[in-house]
Amino acid sequence: MPIVKADRLTRIGIALLRAAGASDEEASAVATGCVDANLAGHDSHGVIAIPTYIDRIKAGHIVPGARWEVVQESPTTTVIDGHWGFGFHVNAKAMALTIEKAKAANVAACTVFRQSHVGRLAAYPLMAAREGMIGLATADSGRSPKHVAPFGGREARLGTNPIAIAVPSDLEAPFYLDMATSAVAAGKIQLAVARGESIPEGWIIDAEGRATTDPRDYRKGGALLPLGGSEGYKGSGLAAMVEILCGLLTGLGFGVEPTGRHNDGCFMAVFNVAAFRPLADFKREVKDFARYLKSTPMSEGSRGVFYPGEPEYLREQQRRRDGLKIEDATWEKFRMLAAEYELAAELGLA
């Protein structure tokens, strides 16, 4: 697999997305968001997705330059129609507005519908954390095809339905949670196929409901399993609640729309820490809490305790220094797109 520096990957992503019709602002939001996901170790939400986004532009499923519309609001709430714009761009603007409302009213929330894939969900709560606030985001895929079997079932009826929460702190690495409610993100199955790798048992079942370690079984009628293994009803229950917040509260509904158009619904909320206690005290205590967690004696075979968000931060430092490994299949798609848009020489992809 080629090893590529983050800056170069971002330039390639921006150039290809612009050639496909995205504005400068949209292309930068998507490419930067994808590379940031790679840096954090979430390769399933990284640049591997850019060719798919371009395919969706060509199919008319993503609309570059789409109108960003507030369809209903109050001083503390907003309902936003993305008109099938880039989720990275639509959702970031939604979170920025919600942060501004929380600055005035201390608590604010929004729903967002009719937008494309929003990428790595943590990006949005982290915006709030940088402003001294607690950010929360949940997302599902509307009525596009589902990936996860409810606990005890073998047919996909739920999305991977992630939850992300970020808090401000005095820590060098941000303190945040970013998790799918499935055993693993769907993109990691795609990643394993692209890399020719097997997957751990417990990630998916095949079309007959049997455990499998072959990621190709997923596309043959299989399904992801909910988070929790033998206690998977917990992940399944969380996924159902996310579906309520992001599918039903947004008005997207549930089930599958035959057109299969990907439609990320999001619910996001922001809480102004200073409305509850002094921000400086809170940030200091979060740092003390993280140190308290990390000071526990290690269990057998452990590399130590990491607080939520710390592994991603450490991985980002390493990957910025050493570069990012890109699957051969993804790199070849970049080369083909660069040739199609007559950018191969400019991007060094000839």
C-alpha positions as CSV (number, residue, x, y, z in Angstrom):
1,M,0.0,0.0,0.0
2,P,1.4,3.5,-0.8
3,I,2.2,5.7,2.2
4,V,1.1,9.3,1.6
5,K,1.4,12.4,3.7
6,A,-1.8,14.0,5.0
7,D,-1.3,17.3,3.2
8,R,-0.9,15.6,-0.2
9,L,-4.0,13.4,0.4
10,T,-6.0,16.5,1.2
11,R,-4.9,18.2,-2.0
12,I,-5.8,15.2,-4.0
13,G,-9.2,14.9,-2.4
14,I,-10.0,18.6,-2.9
15,A,-8.9,18.5,-6.6
16,L,-11.0,15.5,-7.4
17,L,-14.1,16.7,-5.6
18,R,-13.8,20.1,-7.3
19,A,-13.5,18.4,-10.7
20,A,-16.7,16.5,-9.8
21,G,-18.6,19.7,-9.2
22,A,-18.0,20.6,-5.5
23,S,-17.3,24.2,-4.6
24,D,-14.0,25.1,-3.0
25,E,-15.7,25.3,0.4
26,E,-17.4,21.9,0.0
27,A,-14.4,20.1,-1.4
28,S,-12.2,21.4,1.4
29,A,-14.8,20.3,4.1
30,V,-15.1,16.8,2.6
31,A,-11.4,16.2,1.9
32,T,-10.2,17.6,5.2
33,G,-12.9,15.6,7.1
34,C,-11.9,12.4,5.4
35,V,-8.1,12.9,6.0
36,D,-8.8,13.8,9.6
37,A,-10.6,10.5,10.0
38,N,-7.6,8.6,8.5
39,L,-5.3,10.5,10.9
40,A,-7.4,9.4,13.9
41,G,-7.4,5.8,12.7
42,H,-10.9,5.7,11.5
43,D,-9.9,4.6,8.0
44,S,-13.4,3.4,7.2
45,H,-14.5,7.0,7.2
46,G,-11.3,8.3,5.5
47,V,-10.4,8.9,1.8
48,I,-11.6,5.4,0.9
49,A,-15.0,7.1,0.8
50,I,-14.1,9.9,-1.7
51,P,-14.7,7.8,-4.9
52,T,-18.1,6.8,-3.5
53,Y,-19.0,10.4,-2.9
54,I,-18.0,11.2,-6.5
55,D,-20.1,8.3,-7.8
56,R,-23.1,9.8,-5.8
57,I,-22.5,13.2,-7.4
58,K,-22.6,11.6,-10.8
59,A,-25.8,9.7,-9.9
60,G,-27.5,12.9,-8.6
61,H,-27.6,11.7,-5.0
62,I,-25.3,14.4,-3.8
63,V,-26.0,17.9,-5.0
64,P,-23.0,20.3,-5.0
65,G,-24.0,23.8,-4.1
66,A,-27.2,22.7,-2.5
67,R,-29.2,25.3,-0.5
68,W,-28.8,25.1,3.3
69,E,-32.2,26.0,4.7
70,V,-33.6,26.5,8.2
71,V,-37.2,25.3,7.9
72,Q,-38.2,25.8,11.6
73,E,-36.5,27.3,14.6
74,S,-36.8,28.8,18.1
75,P,-34.1,30.5,20.3
76,T,-32.9,27.0,21.3
77,T,-33.8,24.7,18.4
78,T,-33.3,24.4,14.7
79,V,-34.6,22.1,11.9
80,I,-32.3,22.2,8.9
81,D,-32.9,20.9,5.4
82,G,-29.6,20.2,3.6
83,H,-31.3,19.7,0.2
84,W,-28.9,16.7,-0.5
85,G,-25.8,18.7,0.0
86,F,-22.5,17.3,1.3
87,G,-23.0,16.1,4.8
88,F,-19.6,17.3,6.0
89,H,-20.6,20.9,4.9
90,V,-24.3,20.8,5.9
91,N,-23.7,19.3,9.4
92,A,-20.7,21.6,10.2
93,K,-22.9,24.6,9.5
94,A,-25.7,23.1,11.6
95,M,-23.4,22.6,14.6
96,A,-21.9,26.1,14.3
97,L,-25.4,27.6,14.5
98,T,-26.3,25.3,17.5
99,I,-23.1,26.5,19.3
100,E,-24.1,30.1,18.7
101,K,-27.6,29.5,20.1
102,A,-26.1,27.7,23.2
103,K,-23.8,30.7,23.8
104,A,-27.0,32.8,24.1
105,A,-29.4,30.3,25.7
106,N,-27.0,27.8,27.4
107,V,-28.6,24.7,25.8
108,A,-29.5,24.2,22.1
109,A,-30.3,21.4,19.8
110,C,-30.9,20.8,16.1
111,T,-32.1,18.2,13.6
112,V,-30.7,17.9,10.1
113,F,-32.2,15.9,7.2
114,R,-31.7,15.5,3.5
115,Q,-27.9,15.5,3.5
116,S,-25.3,13.0,2.3
117,H,-22.9,11.1,4.5
118,V,-21.5,13.2,7.4
119,G,-18.3,11.3,7.8
120,R,-16.6,10.8,11.2
121,L,-19.3,11.9,13.7
122,A,-16.9,13.1,16.4
123,A,-15.9,16.1,14.2
124,Y,-19.1,17.9,15.2
125,P,-19.1,17.5,19.0
126,L,-15.5,18.5,18.9
127,M,-16.5,21.8,17.5
128,A,-18.5,22.5,20.6
129,A,-15.7,21.2,22.9
130,R,-13.3,23.8,21.4
131,E,-15.8,26.5,22.4
132,G,-15.9,25.3,26.0
133,M,-19.1,23.4,25.6
134,I,-20.3,19.8,25.7
135,G,-21.3,18.6,22.3
136,L,-23.5,15.5,21.4
137,A,-24.3,14.1,18.0
138,T,-26.2,11.0,16.8
139,A,-26.7,9.9,13.2
140,D,-28.4,7.4,11.1
141,S,-28.8,6.7,7.4
142,G,-32.5,7.6,7.0
143,R,-34.3,5.2,4.7
144,S,-31.3,4.1,2.8
145,P,-30.3,0.5,2.9
146,K,-29.6,-0.8,6.4
147,H,-26.6,-2.7,7.7
148,V,-27.3,-4.1,11.2
149,A,-29.5,-7.0,12.3
150,P,-31.4,-6.3,15.5
151,F,-30.3,-8.5,18.3
152,G,-31.6,-12.0,17.7
153,G,-32.4,-11.4,14.0
154,R,-30.5,-12.1,10.8
155,E,-31.9,-9.4,8.5
156,A,-30.5,-5.8,8.6
157,R,-33.1,-3.4,9.9
158,L,-30.9,-0.8,11.7
159,G,-28.1,1.5,10.6
160,T,-24.7,1.6,12.4
161,N,-26.2,4.6,14.2
162,P,-23.2,6.2,15.8
163,I,-23.1,8.4,19.0
164,A,-20.4,11.0,19.7
165,I,-19.9,13.2,22.8
166,A,-17.1,15.6,23.4
167,V,-16.2,17.7,26.4
168,P,-13.8,20.6,27.0
169,S,-10.8,19.9,29.2
170,D,-7.2,21.0,30.0
171,L,-5.9,17.8,28.4
172,E,-3.6,17.8,25.5
173,A,-5.6,15.1,23.7
174,P,-9.4,15.9,23.6
175,F,-11.7,13.9,25.7
176,Y,-14.4,12.4,23.5
177,L,-16.4,9.3,22.7
178,D,-17.2,8.3,19.1
179,M,-18.8,4.9,18.7
180,A,-21.0,3.0,16.4
181,T,-23.9,1.1,18.0
182,S,-23.0,-1.9,15.8
183,A,-20.1,-4.2,16.5
184,V,-18.1,-2.3,13.9
185,A,-18.6,0.5,11.3
186,A,-19.8,-0.8,7.9
187,G,-16.8,0.9,6.3
188,K,-14.5,-1.4,8.1
189,I,-16.0,-4.3,6.2
190,Q,-15.4,-2.5,2.9
191,L,-11.8,-1.7,4.1
192,A,-11.2,-5.4,4.9
193,V,-12.4,-6.4,1.4
194,A,-10.2,-3.8,-0.2
195,R,-7.2,-5.0,1.8
196,G,-7.9,-8.7,1.3
197,E,-8.1,-9.3,5.0
198,S,-10.3,-11.5,7.2
199,I,-12.3,-10.0,10.0
200,P,-12.9,-11.0,13.6
201,E,-15.7,-13.3,14.5
202,G,-18.6,-11.3,16.0
203,W,-18.5,-8.5,13.4
204,I,-21.0,-9.9,10.9
205,I,-23.3,-12.9,10.1
206,D,-23.8,-14.3,6.6
207,A,-27.2,-14.5,4.8
208,E,-28.1,-17.6,6.8
209,G,-27.4,-15.9,10.1
210,R,-24.2,-17.8,10.7
211,A,-21.0,-16.3,12.1
212,T,-18.3,-15.6,9.5
213,T,-14.9,-14.1,9.2
214,D,-15.1,-13.5,5.5
215,P,-16.0,-9.8,4.9
216,R,-17.2,-10.7,1.4
217,D,-20.2,-12.5,3.0
218,Y,-21.6,-9.1,4.0
219,R,-22.3,-8.1,0.4
220,K,-23.9,-11.5,-0.2
221,G,-26.9,-10.9,2.1
222,G,-25.1,-10.8,5.4
223,A,-25.5,-8.2,8.1
224,L,-23.5,-6.4,10.8
225,L,-24.1,-7.5,14.4
226,P,-25.1,-5.0,17.1
227,L,-22.5,-3.9,19.7
228,G,-22.2,-6.2,22.7
229,G,-21.7,-9.7,21.5
230,S,-23.7,-12.0,23.7
231,E,-25.1,-8.8,25.3
232,G,-26.0,-7.3,21.9
233,Y,-29.4,-6.2,23.0
234,K,-27.6,-3.2,24.5
235,G,-26.2,-2.1,21.2
236,S,-29.4,-2.9,19.5
237,G,-31.4,-0.8,22.0
238,L,-29.0,2.1,21.6
239,A,-29.3,1.9,17.8
240,A,-33.1,1.9,18.1
241,M,-33.0,5.1,20.2
242,V,-30.6,6.8,17.7
243,E,-33.1,5.8,14.9
244,I,-35.9,7.6,16.9
245,L,-33.8,10.8,17.3
246,C,-32.4,10.8,13.8
247,G,-35.0,9.1,11.7
248,L,-38.4,9.7,13.3
249,L,-37.7,13.1,15.0
250,T,-36.2,14.4,11.7
251,G,-39.2,13.1,9.8
252,L,-37.1,10.8,7.6
253,G,-39.0,7.7,8.9
254,F,-37.8,4.2,9.2
255,G,-37.4,1.2,6.9
256,V,-35.8,1.3,3.4
257,E,-36.6,3.6,0.5
258,P,-36.3,1.6,-2.8
259,T,-34.2,4.3,-4.5
260,G,-31.5,3.6,-1.9
261,R,-30.4,7.3,-1.7
262,H,-28.1,7.8,1.3
263,N,-29.7,10.3,3.6
264,D,-28.0,11.0,6.9
265,G,-30.3,12.2,9.6
266,C,-28.7,13.9,12.6
267,F,-29.7,15.1,16.0
268,M,-27.2,17.3,17.7
269,A,-27.1,19.2,21.1
270,V,-24.8,21.6,22.8
271,F,-24.6,22.4,26.5
272,N,-22.8,25.5,27.8
273,V,-20.6,24.2,30.7
274,A,-20.5,27.7,32.2
275,A,-24.2,27.6,32.8
276,F,-23.6,24.7,35.3
277,R,-20.3,25.5,36.9
278,P,-17.2,27.6,36.1
279,L,-15.6,26.4,32.9
280,A,-12.0,26.5,34.2
281,D,-12.9,24.3,37.1
282,F,-14.7,21.8,34.9
283,K,-11.8,21.6,32.4
284,R,-9.3,21.1,35.2
285,E,-11.4,18.3,36.8
286,V,-11.9,16.5,33.5
287,K,-8.1,16.4,33.3
288,D,-7.8,15.1,36.9
289,F,-10.5,12.5,36.1
290,A,-8.6,11.3,33.0
291,R,-5.4,11.0,35.1
292,Y,-7.3,9.1,37.8
293,L,-8.5,6.6,35.2
294,K,-5.0,6.2,33.7
295,S,-3.4,5.6,37.1
296,T,-5.1,2.3,37.7
297,P,-2.8,-0.8,37.8
298,M,-2.7,-2.5,34.4
299,S,-4.5,-5.8,33.8
300,E,-2.6,-8.8,32.3
301,G,-1.6,-8.2,28.7
302,S,-2.7,-4.5,28.8
303,R,-0.9,-1.6,27.3
304,G,-2.4,0.6,29.9
305,V,-5.6,2.7,30.3
306,F,-6.4,5.3,27.7
307,Y,-9.2,7.8,28.2
308,P,-11.8,8.3,25.4
309,G,-10.2,10.2,22.5
310,E,-6.6,9.6,23.6
311,P,-5.8,6.6,21.3
312,E,-7.0,8.7,18.3
313,Y,-4.8,11.6,19.3
314,L,-1.7,9.4,19.7
315,R,-2.4,7.8,16.4
316,E,-2.8,11.2,14.7
317,Q,0.6,12.3,15.9
318,Q,2.2,9.1,14.5
319,R,0.4,9.3,11.2
320,R,1.1,12.9,10.6
321,R,4.8,12.1,11.1
322,D,5.0,8.8,9.2
323,G,2.2,9.2,6.6
324,L,-1.0,7.3,5.9
325,K,-1.2,3.9,4.3
326,I,-3.8,3.9,1.5
327,E,-5.2,0.7,0.1
328,D,-4.1,-0.2,-3.4
329,A,-7.7,-0.4,-4.6
330,T,-8.4,3.2,-3.3
331,W,-5.1,4.6,-4.8
332,E,-6.1,3.0,-8.1
333,K,-9.5,4.7,-8.0
334,F,-7.7,8.0,-7.4
335,R,-5.5,7.4,-10.4
336,M,-8.6,6.6,-12.6
337,L,-10.5,9.7,-11.4
338,A,-7.4,11.9,-11.9
339,A,-7.1,10.6,-15.5
340,E,-10.8,11.1,-16.1
341,Y,-10.6,14.7,-15.0
342,E,-7.2,15.3,-16.7
343,L,-5.5,16.0,-13.4
344,A,-3.1,13.0,-13.3
345,A,0.1,15.1,-14.0
346,E,-0.9,17.9,-11.7
347,L,-1.6,15.5,-8.8
348,G,1.3,13.2,-9.4
349,L,-1.0,10.3,-10.2
350,A,0.1,9.6,-13.8
